[in-house]
Amino acid sequence: MRDEELALDAVQDAMLKLSEKYGDKPPDELPMLFQRILQNVIRDCFRRLKVRSTWTTLLSAFGGSDEDDDSDPLETLEARDGSNLAASPQSHLEQSQVMGVIEAEIARLPARQREAFLMRYWEEMDIAETAAAMGCSEGSVKTHCSRATHTLAAALKSKGITL
């Protein structure tokens, strides 16, 4: 990991998991358990970064300026050429239609997939927070998010929408 803060967070998460789940194990088993847990935490971190990067990239085509971090990509649209000029009425209409299609496809997702997708990518909650809010396991959250992203990507592609 090249980000020191991210690496320290990964070590901290691994230590917490080790103490929570394996505190009753003999001390000589802890180093190997810690190594395996740390590997899994790092792998999860890279997966999360990859997925978040993919959705950030896809949604940035519809997002506002980088200065407004609180903007909702579904509410604020920027001209596709990236200029500061106002979008033409036709361009604005096309973007509104595309956003309508995206919102409709999200609404068509099964409830649990939609819930997990919105919490993870719109609310930027981590897997543990999402799992706690949904009352399910972290693995279920990962499965729901994966299925939702694949379903959305396929639906948008079938309608000829490329982001």
Secondary structure, 3 states (H helix, E strand, C coil): CCCHHHHHHHHHHHHHHHHHHHCCCCHHHHHHHHHHHHHHHHHHHHHHHHHHHHHHHHHHCCCCCCCCCCCCCCCCCCCCCCCCCCCCHHHHHHHHHHHHHHHHHHHHCCHHHHHHHHHHHHCCCCHHHHHHHHCCCHHHHHHHHHHHHHHHHHHHHHCCCCC
